[in-house]
């Protein structure tokens, strides 16, 4: 299997590269081409087409994205160029060479007004520019390649900048940190999501999937869980979205139900707390090795 992976330097891209050959795909059965900025730009249509036409992949995994929610509010056109038009171009040229297309999307395609977890068939209604660009990207992928997987995920943590690392860093600098308590979702391990992706790619079960760890929490309770597992003493103060006054509005409840994965029996995610504990243990081990190397 020849795999073109865009956004390879991001959290999910790194997790996929680590999993390929050691996870669900048997070693020796794949060839991987990872690409990302600054050398490779999804908004450069000529580059996108030439890469796919020359490489002739069996699968295109699109992890590239404009993910800064607040900046997207002021730079909506750029967000759409990356998240919608870039996804369209990849999907269209993947179809031309007969490749499967896997597009990463987000819980932010929903408006957050519901009080129950969202299933794949629930209508999307994004409340910010980022969500609109990702929702349009989903639609363009569906229109350009019938052999597609669209995976909506949320609150990702892996190797790179994420909420977990931010909370740990802040808690070591301050005695008290403020975290929003009226936004609910599901923290998701990049490693677990990568495993799910590689499982789906071995099938022809095309369509839209929700793909998050099990369970739900607020950002506030997520932060408290992180500190409880790390043993760091720091007060966490709950605040409202209105108090934070971020440039882009956030949906209040975007818990995703992995309904299609459950119906198909293709993959089962573990609870986010279990995945977080494993992630933090691995992070602690990495830091210990780095300290040892400096001695």
C-alpha positions as CSV (number, residue, x, y, z in Angstrom):
1,X,0.0,0.0,0.0
2,X,1.4,3.4,-1.0
3,X,0.3,6.1,1.4
4,X,0.5,9.9,0.9
5,X,0.3,11.6,4.3
6,X,-0.2,15.4,4.4
7,X,0.3,17.4,7.6
8,X,2.9,14.9,8.6
9,X,4.6,17.1,11.2
10,X,1.4,17.6,13.2
11,X,0.2,15.5,16.2
12,X,-1.8,13.0,14.2
13,X,0.7,12.9,11.4
14,X,3.5,11.9,13.8
15,X,1.3,9.3,15.4
16,X,0.5,7.8,12.0
17,X,4.1,7.6,11.0
18,X,4.9,5.9,14.3
19,X,2.1,3.4,13.9
20,X,2.7,2.5,10.3
21,X,4.7,-0.7,10.2
22,X,4.3,-1.3,13.9
23,X,0.5,-1.1,14.3
24,X,-2.4,-2.4,12.2
25,X,-0.4,-2.4,8.9
26,X,2.0,-5.3,8.7
27,X,5.6,-4.3,8.2
28,X,6.9,-4.4,4.6
29,X,3.4,-3.9,3.1
30,X,3.5,-0.1,2.7
31,X,5.4,2.8,1.3
32,X,4.9,6.2,2.9
33,X,5.4,9.6,1.5
34,X,5.0,12.2,4.3
35,X,4.7,15.9,3.3
36,X,4.1,19.2,5.1
37,X,5.0,22.9,5.2
38,X,7.2,24.6,4.3
39,X,8.3,22.3,1.5
40,X,4.8,21.2,0.6
41,X,1.7,23.4,0.6
42,X,-1.9,22.0,0.3
43,X,-3.0,25.4,-1.1
44,X,-0.6,25.0,-4.1
45,X,-2.9,23.2,-6.5
46,X,-0.2,22.5,-9.0
47,X,2.1,21.0,-6.3
48,X,-0.8,18.9,-5.0
49,X,-1.7,17.5,-8.4
50,X,1.9,16.8,-9.4
51,X,2.7,15.0,-6.2
52,X,-0.3,12.7,-6.4
53,X,0.1,12.0,-10.1
54,X,3.8,11.2,-9.8
55,X,3.5,9.2,-6.6
56,X,0.4,7.3,-7.6
57,X,-0.7,6.5,-4.0
58,X,-3.3,3.9,-3.1
59,X,-4.4,6.1,-0.1
60,X,-4.3,9.8,0.6
61,X,-4.5,10.7,4.3
62,X,-5.2,14.4,4.8
63,X,-4.0,15.7,8.2
64,X,-3.1,19.1,6.9
65,X,-5.3,21.9,8.2
66,X,-5.8,25.4,9.3
67,X,-6.5,24.7,13.0
68,X,-6.1,28.0,14.8
69,X,-9.8,28.7,15.6
70,X,-9.3,32.3,16.7
71,X,-7.1,33.3,13.8
72,X,-9.5,31.7,11.3
73,X,-12.2,34.1,12.5
74,X,-10.1,37.0,11.1
75,X,-8.6,35.0,8.2
76,X,-11.6,33.1,7.0
77,X,-10.5,33.0,3.3
78,X,-7.1,31.4,4.2
79,X,-8.9,28.8,6.4
80,X,-11.2,28.0,3.5
81,X,-8.2,27.7,1.1
82,X,-6.6,25.1,3.4
83,X,-9.5,23.3,4.9
84,X,-11.9,23.3,2.0
85,X,-10.1,23.9,-1.3
86,X,-7.0,22.0,-0.3
87,X,-9.1,19.0,0.7
88,X,-11.1,19.3,-2.6
89,X,-7.9,19.2,-4.7
90,X,-6.4,16.3,-2.8
91,X,-9.7,14.3,-3.1
92,X,-10.2,15.1,-6.8
93,X,-6.7,14.0,-7.8
94,X,-6.8,11.0,-5.5
95,X,-9.9,9.9,-7.4
96,X,-8.1,10.4,-10.7
97,X,-5.4,7.9,-9.7
98,X,-7.9,5.5,-8.0
99,X,-6.8,6.3,-4.5
100,X,-8.9,6.2,-1.3
101,X,-9.2,9.6,0.4
102,X,-9.3,10.0,4.2
103,X,-10.1,13.4,5.4
104,X,-9.8,14.6,9.1
105,X,-12.6,16.8,10.3
106,X,-13.8,18.2,13.6
107,X,-16.5,18.3,16.2
108,X,-16.7,22.0,15.5
109,X,-18.9,21.3,12.5
110,X,-21.8,21.2,15.1
111,X,-23.3,24.2,16.8
112,X,-23.1,22.8,20.3
113,X,-26.8,23.5,21.2
114,X,-27.8,19.8,21.6
115,X,-27.6,18.2,25.0
116,X,-26.8,14.7,23.7
117,X,-23.9,13.3,21.8
118,X,-23.9,13.9,18.1
119,X,-24.1,11.1,15.6
120,X,-22.8,11.1,12.1
121,X,-26.3,11.8,10.5
122,X,-27.1,14.8,12.7
123,X,-27.0,18.0,10.6
124,X,-24.0,20.2,10.8
125,X,-24.3,23.9,11.7
126,X,-20.9,25.5,12.6
127,X,-20.8,28.6,14.6
128,X,-17.3,29.9,13.6
129,X,-15.1,30.3,10.5
130,X,-13.0,27.3,11.4
131,X,-16.0,25.0,11.6
132,X,-17.5,26.4,8.4
133,X,-14.3,25.7,6.5
134,X,-14.1,22.1,7.8
135,X,-17.8,21.5,7.0
136,X,-17.3,22.7,3.5
137,X,-14.2,20.6,3.2
138,X,-16.2,17.5,4.1
139,X,-18.8,18.3,1.4
140,X,-16.2,18.8,-1.3
141,X,-14.5,15.5,-0.4
142,X,-17.8,13.7,-0.7
143,X,-18.5,15.4,-4.1
144,X,-15.1,14.6,-5.6
145,X,-14.2,11.0,-4.5
146,X,-16.8,8.3,-3.7
147,X,-14.0,6.2,-2.0
148,X,-13.7,8.5,1.0
149,X,-13.5,8.3,4.7
150,X,-14.3,11.4,6.7
151,X,-13.3,11.2,10.4
152,X,-14.6,13.8,12.8
153,X,-12.5,14.0,15.9
154,X,-11.9,16.4,18.9
155,X,-9.5,17.7,21.5
156,X,-6.5,15.8,20.2
157,X,-3.4,15.2,22.3
158,X,-0.2,13.6,21.0
159,X,3.4,14.6,20.2
160,X,3.3,18.4,19.7
161,X,1.5,21.4,21.1
162,X,-1.8,20.6,22.8
163,X,-4.0,21.3,25.8
164,X,-2.3,18.7,28.0
165,X,1.2,20.2,27.6
166,X,-0.2,23.7,27.9
167,X,-1.9,22.9,31.3
168,X,1.2,21.3,32.6
169,X,3.4,24.2,31.6
170,X,1.0,26.8,33.1
171,X,0.6,24.8,36.3
172,X,4.3,24.8,36.9
173,X,4.5,28.6,36.5
174,X,1.3,29.6,38.4
175,X,-0.5,28.8,41.6
176,X,-3.9,29.1,39.9
177,X,-5.0,28.8,36.3
178,X,-8.4,29.6,34.8
179,X,-10.1,27.0,32.5
180,X,-13.4,27.2,30.7
181,X,-16.0,25.0,32.3
182,X,-19.0,25.3,30.0
183,X,-17.6,23.7,26.8
184,X,-17.9,19.9,26.7
185,X,-16.3,17.4,24.4
186,X,-14.0,14.3,24.4
187,X,-10.2,14.3,24.7
188,X,-8.8,12.1,22.0
189,X,-5.4,10.3,21.8
190,X,-3.6,10.8,18.6
191,X,-2.2,7.3,18.9
192,X,-5.7,5.8,19.3
193,X,-7.0,7.8,16.3
194,X,-4.1,6.7,14.2
195,X,-4.9,3.1,15.0
196,X,-8.5,3.7,14.0
197,X,-7.4,5.3,10.7
198,X,-5.1,2.4,9.7
199,X,-7.9,-0.1,10.5
200,X,-10.4,1.7,8.3
201,X,-8.0,2.0,5.4
202,X,-7.9,-1.8,5.1
203,X,-11.6,-1.8,4.3
204,X,-14.0,-0.3,1.7
205,X,-16.4,0.8,4.4
206,X,-16.5,4.4,3.1
207,X,-18.4,7.2,4.7
208,X,-18.4,9.6,7.6
209,X,-17.3,8.5,11.0
210,X,-17.0,10.0,14.5
211,X,-13.7,9.0,16.0
212,X,-12.9,10.1,19.6
213,X,-12.1,8.3,22.8
214,X,-15.1,7.3,24.9
215,X,-16.5,9.5,27.7
216,X,-17.0,13.3,27.9
217,X,-15.8,16.2,30.1
218,X,-15.4,20.0,30.1
219,X,-12.1,21.7,29.5
220,X,-12.1,22.4,33.3
221,X,-12.5,18.8,34.3
222,X,-10.0,17.7,31.6
223,X,-7.5,20.1,33.2
224,X,-8.2,18.8,36.7
225,X,-7.7,15.2,35.4
226,X,-4.3,16.1,33.9
227,X,-3.1,17.6,37.2
228,X,-4.4,14.7,39.2
229,X,-2.5,12.2,37.1
230,X,0.7,14.3,37.1
231,X,0.6,15.1,40.8
232,X,1.1,18.8,40.2
233,X,-0.4,21.1,42.9
234,X,-2.2,24.0,41.2
235,X,-5.6,25.4,41.7
236,X,-7.9,25.3,38.7
237,X,-10.6,28.0,38.6
238,X,-13.7,27.4,36.4
239,X,-14.7,30.3,34.2
240,X,-17.3,30.7,31.5
241,X,-16.8,31.1,27.7
242,X,-18.1,34.7,28.1
243,X,-15.4,35.5,30.7
244,X,-12.7,34.3,28.4
245,X,-13.9,36.5,25.5
246,X,-12.1,34.6,22.7
247,X,-12.3,36.1,19.1
248,X,-14.2,33.0,17.8
249,X,-17.3,31.7,19.4
250,X,-17.1,28.1,20.6
251,X,-19.9,25.5,20.6
252,X,-20.8,24.5,24.1
253,X,-21.5,20.8,23.7
254,X,-19.9,18.8,20.9
255,X,-19.5,15.3,22.3
256,X,-19.4,12.9,19.4
257,X,-20.9,9.4,19.5
258,X,-18.8,6.9,17.5
259,X,-22.1,5.5,16.1
260,X,-20.8,4.3,12.7
261,X,-17.8,2.6,14.1
262,X,-20.0,0.8,16.6
263,X,-22.5,-0.3,14.0
264,X,-19.7,-1.6,11.7
265,X,-17.7,-3.2,14.5
266,X,-14.5,-1.9,12.9
267,X,-12.9,-0.2,15.9
268,X,-13.5,0.4,19.6
269,X,-11.9,3.4,21.3
270,X,-11.0,3.2,25.0
271,X,-12.0,5.8,27.6
272,X,-10.2,9.1,27.4
273,X,-8.9,8.9,31.0
274,X,-7.1,5.6,30.2
275,X,-5.6,7.1,27.0
276,X,-4.5,10.2,28.9
277,X,-2.9,8.2,31.7
278,X,-0.8,6.2,29.1
279,X,0.1,9.5,27.3
280,X,1.3,11.2,30.5
281,X,3.3,8.1,31.5
282,X,5.0,8.1,28.1
283,X,5.7,11.9,28.4
284,X,7.3,11.3,31.8
285,X,9.5,8.6,30.4
286,X,10.6,10.8,27.5
287,X,11.5,13.7,29.9
288,X,13.4,11.3,32.1
289,X,15.4,10.0,29.1
290,X,16.2,13.6,28.1
291,X,17.4,14.5,31.6
292,X,19.6,11.4,31.6
293,X,21.1,12.3,28.2
294,X,22.0,15.8,29.4
295,X,24.0,14.4,32.4
